[in-house]
Amino acid sequence: AQAIWPLRAQDSTRDHVQKNRAMANVTHDQGFLETKASDLVTFNVSGKIYQLLREPTLSLHPTSLLTQMAEEEPTEQPIFVEGDQELFKFVIDYHRDRKVILPLTVSRSAVLRELHRYGLEVPKERIVEDEVCFPSVMRKVTGWSQKNHRRKTETLAALLGSLFADAAVAKAAQETGEGFRVSTREVADMMGVNEHDSVYARLFRHVQVSQLEASDSLLDFASSFGYSFTVSDLAAGWFDIAFKPIW
């Protein structure tokens, strides 16, 4: 006999098999009900394995296509079902609980359509939206947005540092050994835009001085040509960088 949780997708790994074998130590003498292999029905849903109890999970729904398939094919071998793996868990939930808790990320109409495919006429009130899920989704959205904002700023800082380095190379060829400065206006000229252009302002307004100071392009230019540099923040997205020779 093998005690297995009903309605749980089986992953066929060695650890899971050992866990099921360990649970099989339940006996009638201990006051528990044994689950025999014949009490289980295995469904192969487009490649994913699920096991359900004949009693009471399937027997409670005599009109269910799954119940009919189990009765027509009384075998311990997996019964193939050509279904949606992601939505099938909601079909299982209804067989077990006569209710479906629907995450906000899942379409109600898609779940209803899938339930109907399996011969289940489900009252709309038996599909309940999971309100607890909403704060969780919003936290994920907020967290992702913050991380993506950092990624965008870091990418734009790298781009701006590269543009300043390009302008610095052009000026270094003309400088007399006393150092020089590169301004936002010169970078904007290289881009073919006005320094006060709204596109430029929107692109670089979140770039920080510390990010330009850590720019790989500027650091590479400084070490290659023998300069130190200081970044001054004039306004959001507007900078002035002073380069001084170090020998």
N, C-alpha and C positions, 0 to 999 in steps of 0.2 A: 504494500500500500504506500501511497505517496501523498503527503499533504502539501498542497500547493495553493498559494493565494489565488482566489478566482479573479478573472478579468485582468490579470497582469501580463503584459507582453513579456515573452521569454526571450532572453538574448543568447541562449545556447552556449555561453561561456563556461569554462570549467568551474569558476567560482560560483556561478549561479546554480549549476548542477549540484555541487557539493552542498550549497545552502538548502536546496530542496531535499536532498537526502537526509540532511540533519533534521529537517522538520518532519521527516517521515517516522520519527521515533514516537509519535503520538499514538496511543492505543486505546481501545475500549476500556481496558482495565483502569486506565488513568482518568476515566470519566469524559474522554473526548471522543469526537466522531471521526473515524478514519475516512480519508478520501482515496478511493481506489482509482486506478488508471481508467477503468471503465466509466467512472463518474465524470470524467473530464472529456471535453470536446476541444480538439485543436483545430484552429483555423489559420490558414496561410493567406494573409491579406496582401496580395501583390508582393510577396517576399518577406513580410514581417509576421512573426508567429505570435498568436494569442491563444490562451487557454481559458475556457469558461466551464463552469459547473453545469451539468444537466439539470440538477436539482439544487436550488430553486431557480437559478438564474435564467435558464432557457425555458423551463416548464411554465414560468409565469407569463410567457408570451407565446401562446400556441400559434398565433397567426404570423409570427416572425419568420422571415425567410431563413434565418440562422437556425431556428428551432426545427423547421421542416427539413433543412439540409442535414442536420444532425440525426433526425429520425430516419431519413432515407439512406444515409450512409453510416450505419452503426459501426464505425471503425475507429481504431486508435490512431490511424494515420491522419496527418493534416488534411483538412478539407480546403481546397483552394477557393478563394473568394477574390474576384477581380474588383477591388474597391479602393477607395482613397485611404491610404495609411494614416494620414493626419486626422481625418474626420472619423475614422472607425472607432477611435477611443470614445467619442461621444455616443456612438451606437451602443457600445458596451456599457457606458454609464447609464443609459436609459434602461437597458435590460436589467441592470443591477438595482438601480434606485428609482426607476420610473420618473426620473428628473435629470435634466442636463444643466450643469453650471457652465455658462458660456463666457469665456474670456472676451474682453472688448476687441481683441485683435482677430477674432474669428467671426465670419459672416453668419448671422442667424439663418438667412435663407439657404445658405449652403448646407448647414447642419440639418435643417428641416428636409431639404431635398434628399440628403443622404439617408435620413431616417425612413423616409417614404420608400426609398429603394429597397430597404430591407423589410417592407411590409408593416411598418410601425406607424400607426396614426396617432400622432402626438399632439395633445392640446397645446396651444401656444403658451398657456400659463405654466406648462411644465418645463419650459426653457427659460431659465433665469439668468440674467446678465450678472456677471461677477463684479459687483461694485467695488470690492476690495482691490480689484486689479487696477482700477483707474489711478490711484495715487502711485502705485508701483510703476505703471507705464509712464506717468509724468516724471517721476524721479529718473527713469531711464532716459527719457527725452532730454531732460535738463542736463543730466550728466554727460550724455553724448554731445549735446550742443556746446557745452563748456570745453570738452576735449577737442572738438572740431574747431572751435574758435582759436584755441591755442595752436593747433596745427596750422591753421590758415595764417595766423600772425607770424609764426616761425618761418613759414614758407615765404611770406612777403618780406620779412626782415632779411632773409637770405638773398632775395631778389634785389632789394634796395642796397644791401651791402655790396653785391656784385656790381650794381650800377655805379655806386660811389667809387669802387675800386677801378672800374673802367675809366671814369673821369680822372682819377688820380694818376693812372698810367700816362694819360695824355698830357697832364700838367707836369709830371715828373721829368718828362723829356725836355721841358723848357725852363725848369727852375734853376736858380743860380747857386744853390747850396744853402739857402737861408730858410727853406721850407715853403710851404704853400697851403692854401685852403681850398676846399671844394664845398660848394653850396648846393642847396636843393635846386636852385635855378639852373645850375649847370647839368645836374642829373635830369631835370625835366626837359632841358634842351636836347639831351641825348635821346630821350623818349619821344621827342617831337610834340610835346605838349607844353602848355603854359604852366608855370609852377603853381598858379592859383586855380588850375583846372579842377573841376569837381571830381573828375575821375581819379586824378592823382591823389586828391585829398581823401577820397573814400578808400582807395587802395592801402595807403600807408599811415592812416591816422592812428592805428593801434600799435604801430611799431614803437618799441621802447629803446632808449639810449643803450641800455645794457645788452640788448639783442644786437645792435650794430657793433658794439665793442667786442662782441663774441663772434662776429661774422667771419666765416672761414675765408671769404674772398679778401676782406680788408686785412686780416691777420697775415694771409699769404703774401699780399702785396707788400705790407710793412716789413716782413722778414726778408723777402726777396730783394727789396730795393734799399733796405737799411733805414727805415723810418719808424718813428713812434707816432701815434695819432691820438687825438682827443676829440670826442664827439660832444657837440653842444646841441641841446634841444631848444629850438626857437619857437616851435608851436607844434600842434598835433600833426605829425607827418613831415614837418620841416626841420631839417638839421643842417649843421655846419660842422665840417670835420677839418681840423688843423693837423697838418703833417709836418714833423720836424725830423731832420736827419739825426742819426744817432752816432755818426762819426765825422 
